[in-house]
Amino acid sequence: MSFVKRVFVVVVACVWASGAQAAFETRATAAFLYDVTTGTVLFEKNAEAPLPPASMSKLMTREHGSLAVRLSEDFPEYYGYFAQQEFDYKDRSPANRFNRNPLLAMDIGADGLKTGHTQEAGYGLVGSALQGERRVVFVVTGLDSVADRSQESRQIVNWGFRQFVESKVAEKGEVIAEAGVWMGDVQSINLVAAEDIALLVPAANRDALSARVEYRGPLEAPIAEGQEVAELVINVEDLPEKRIALVADRDVIRGGFLPRVRSAVSILLRKGLEQAATFGG
């Protein structure tokens, strides 16, 4: 028995709304906007181009869009320091006690992180903002002035929050699809969500998504309950493809002689009907 990858469409795409969201444009030489809550890259411009980062390099690494994200997730007890607009360091110039982050006074949920400027790099900012339960982190660099940095930073934050909303797709344990089983004590199992599934969608067209389930099937027994056996592939307009694990809803043991015969006959019969439909069409 040869196993082939089968694709099952479980959600039919709605008609894409023309101009559902306004494309973002920025004067920054490079920019990157990341939704921390859902792990979604919302916007990037020259994100892979080698550019001088100025002092923002203290908050940026190549390992998986940065320290900015790790700071908010792993060290929340220290994260509040970034939102302080004034801090009087001992034996330091009084002029340096003010936080240069222009977003902190804008009432948009900004609470970090680091400005940067050199003649070669221009003006830049690694920023972070929290509205409700959503957090975004962004980088802009290569701007011509403090005023440009302030304006572009505010625009990218507002765009990220206004143009996208979080939508719940499924709850943990919810049945997404059914998959055939080969040589097991049952002929099929349910594919269920391993965790709650939420993703960002355009605010102007919340139904603008399509999804399909992919797995290599029929699934061969034995199978353990909770074992990852398939993927839910979700496409949202203008956003990267999202792949989410689906798991088996039950244990499947390798069947005895009669269940294995029934399983084999069922699979062969199904393949015969599919071939007949193909030749007849």
N, C-alpha and C positions, 0 to 999 in steps of 0.2 A: 504493500500500500504506500503510495507516494503522498507526501503531505505538501499542500500548496497553500500559499497565503491568500486568504479570502477577505474581501472587504465588504462590510455590511453597512449600508446607509441607515442611520437610526433617526436622524433629524433632517428634514428637508429644508434647504436654505430659503429664507424669505427673500423677496426681491430687494436688492440693494437700493437704498435710497440715494438718489443722485444728490451729491453735495451734502451728505449727511453730517459731515463735520468740516470745519474750516481747517485747511492745511496750515501748519505753523511755519512761519518764516522768521528768521533771526539774523541780525547783523553780526553776530558772533562768528569768529573764524571756525570754531568748533563748538558743538553743544551735544548734551546727552541728558535724557530725562527718563527716569526709572521709577516705576510704581513698586514700592517695597512690599506692600500688602499682598499683591497678587504675583509678584515677580515678573512684571511685564515691562519691556522696553517700549516706551511711548513715542520717543523721538530720538533721532541721532543725526548728526551732521559732522562729517569728517571725524567720526569717532575713532577710527583706526589710524588716522594720519599722525605721524610723529610731530609733536608740537611742543614748544617750551611751556612748562606748566607753571612757572614762577613758584612761589612758596606753597601753592596748593598741592604740590607733590607730597607734602606731609600727610595728606589724607587720601592718596590715590595709589592703588596697586593694580597689577594686571590680573591678579587671581580673582575672576568672577566679580562690571558696570559701575568694589571699593571699600576702604576703611570707613567711609561715611555710613554705609549700611550696617557694618559690623558694630560700630559705636552705638547706634541706636538700639540694636537688637541684643547685644551682649553686655553692654555696660550702661543700662538706663539710669543707674544711680549717679553717674557722672555726666550724663548727657545734658543736664540742665545748665552746666557751666557755659555752653555755647550760646545760650540765649541771654546771658547777662550782658547788658549794654554798657556796663562800666565795672572795672575791677582795678583797684589801686595796688599794683605790684610794689613790693618793698624795694627801695633803692633804684627804681626805674623812673624814666622821664614821665612827668605827669601827663604829657600829651598822649602817651601811649596807653593810658588807662581806658580809653573808649573803644568799644567794639565797632569795627568798620563795616560790619555786615548791614547793608541798607534795608534788608527785608524785615528786620526785627521790629521796626516801627510802623509797618504797613498793615497790620491786622489781617494777615493772610495765613496765619498759622506757622510762620517761619520760626525755627528754633535752632538754627545753625547754618553754616558751619565755618567756612574759612575763605577770606578774600585773598587775592594775590595780584601782584603787579610788578612787572619789569618792563624796560623799554622794548625788549625783544618779544616778550609774551603778550604785552598789552594788559588790559584790565580783565580780571576773571573772578569767578566765584564758584566754590563748591557749596551748594545750598541744600537745605532740607526743610520740609514743611509738613505739618500734620493738620488735617481737617477731618473731624469725626474719627473714624477708625482707619482712614487712608493716610499713608505717608508716601511722599515722593522725595526723591533725591535727584539733584541735577548738577550739571557742570556747564558753565559757559566760559569761554576764554577768547582772547584776541580782540577785545573791544577797545574803543579809542579813548574813553574817558570814564570817570567815576559816574557821571550821569547816565551814560550808555549802559554801564554795568548794572546800575540800579533798575533802569527801565526794562532791559532784556530779561533780567532775573525775575522781575515781577510778572512779566508777560508769560514766561515759560511755566511758572507755577500756576497762574490762573488758567492757562490753556489746558494743562494737565488735569486739573480738578474739574473744570467746566465741560470739557469735551468728552469725558469718559465717566461712566458710572459703574459701580460694581453690581454684577448680576449673579444670583445664585442659580447654578445649573442643576445640581443634584445634591442630595444629602447622603451622608455615609450610610452604606448598606442598601441604597436604592437600586433597583434593578434597571440596568441600562439596555441589555440585550440578552439573547440566548445563544449558546454555542453548542454544536454537536460534539459528541464524545466518541472516541474510537477505542474499542476493546475494554470498556468499563462496565460496571454493574448498572449504570444508567446510560441512556442514549443522549442526554443533553443536560446542561447546567445553566444557571443564570450567571451573567456577568454583572457584578455590582461595583459601585463606587467604593474605593478603599477609604476615602476621606470625603468630607464636604467639598464640593466643587464650586468655586466662585471665580469669575473672571470679569475683566473690564470689557464693556461694549460702548459704542458711540452713544452719547446721551440723546442725540436727535433721532436715533433709530435703534432702540434696545433689542429688537428682534433680528437685527442684521448679523446673523451668524449661521454657520452650517457645521454639521458634525457627522462623523462616521466612526464606526468601530472597526479596528483592524486586529486580526489575530491569525496565527498559522494553524489552520484547522483541517480536519477535525482535531480537537484536542485529544491527546493520547493519555489514557489512564496509566498509572495512578495520578490523581490530582489531589492536592491538599486544600482544605478550606482556607481561604485567605491568600492562596498562591496567585501571584500576578500572572495572568494568562492572556491579557489583551490590552489594547490602548484605545482610549477615546480621543480622537483627533478633532480638535475644534479650530475652525477658521473664523476670525472676525476681521471685518474690513479694515485694511491699513495697519493691522497688528500682526506680530509674528505668530506662526502656527503654534498651538498649544497641545501637548501630548500628556494625557493623564492616565495613570495605571488603573486597570479594571481587574478585579480578583474573582476567584471562584467562590460561589456562595455555599459550597458543601464539599465534603470529602468524596472522592470517587475512587473505589478500589478496582483493581484489575479483575474483570469478570471471569467467571468459569467458562466452561466450554460452550454451553447454550447461549449465555449473554453475548459471548464473543462472536458466535455465529450470527446471531440476530443483528449485532452491530455491523458486522461485515456486509451482510445482505442489505441492510438499510443504506449504508454508504454507497455500495455498488448500484443499488436501485436508483438512488438520488443522482449519481453521476450519469447513469443511463438516460434518465429523464432530461437532465441538463443537455446532454449531447443530442438527444432527439429533438429538443426544442431548438438547438442551434442549427442542426441540419435542415429542420423543417422551416426555419425562419428565413 
